[in-house]
Amino acid sequence: MAKNYILIMVTCRSEEEARKISERLLAKRLVACANILPKIESRFWWKGKVDSASELLLTMKTVRSNFKKIESEVKRLHSYEVPEIIALPIVLGSRDYLDWISQNIV
């Protein structure tokens, strides 16, 4: 694969927040696709203690070269002090789908 395709994961406080972030990134053509997975329970360390939150998971498909721009937009739009912004490599994928990602991003 010539391009470095990635899957970015961002946990969000609300459906409204996840939609706002995904709509902005899609409008800027930084991501080709965004999925909002509802109702996940997150458990994590925060400010010295174990905490929990009911969240949604936003996943987005793009290429590695867009990560910094996406990270900047998410930080600007997100309500969390330290939002989760994690990218995983897409190691394999349908050539048709990967080509579709390439055709739908800048």
N, C-alpha and C positions, 0 to 999 in steps of 0.2 A: 504494500500500500504506500503510494507516494506521499499522501497527506497523513498527518498525525491526527486522526479522529479521536475525539474525547467525549465522555459523558460527564457533565457537571451536575453535582448534587448541592442543593441549597435547602435547608430546612426553613420553614416560614411559620410565623405566629398565626396567620389567618389565611383564608381562601382569598380574601381581597388583596392581601400583600403578595401572595404567590401569583395571582393574576396580573397585578400591576407590574411586577418584575418581568414575568414572561412576556407580557404584551410589549413592554419597552424593548426588550432584547430582540423579539421577533420583528418589531417595527424597524429597528436599526439593522436587521438582517445579520446579527451576530450569532444567532442560533437558528437552526433549521426547524427544530421541533422542541416543544416543551410539554412535559407531562406533569400533572398535579395529582399526587397520590394522597388521598385524604386520611385523616385520623391515624397518625402514628404517635406512639408514646415514646418520648425521649427521656433518657436518664443520663445524667452527666455531672461532672464536677464543675461548680461555679462558685467563685469567691470563697474557697476553702471548705465547701460542704457539698454533699451530693444533693442534687436538685432534680426536678422532673418537669416536663411540660407536654401538653397536648399540642402537636404540630402537624404540618403537612410537609410532604417532601416534593420539591420541585426538581425534576430531572430535565436536562437539556442536552441536545446533541449538536456538536459543532466541531471545530478544528482547534488544535493547540494554539495556533497563532492568534486566535481571538480571546484567549483566556484573560489577559490583563485588562482589556476593555470591558469584558463581562464582569470581572472582579470589581472594577471601579464603579460600574453601573449598579451592581448589587449592593455594594457598600453605601452608595448614595441613596438608594431607595429603601433599604432594609431597616426595620425598626430595632434590631438587636445591636448591642454594643460591639459584639464580636460574632457576626454571622458565619455560619458554616458555609464555606465555598470550597468544594473539593472536586478535583477532576480525576477521572479514571481513564486510562487508555482504552480505546476500543481495539482490541487485538485482532479480531476477525469480524467480518460482517458481510452480508450479501452485497455484491458489487453494485447491484442496482440501487440498493438503499444508500450505500456510501456515495455513489454518484449523485443521488438525489440530495444528500446533505450538501455536497459541493455546489450544486446548482442553486441552492437556496440561501446561501450566506455570502457575505462580502469578504 
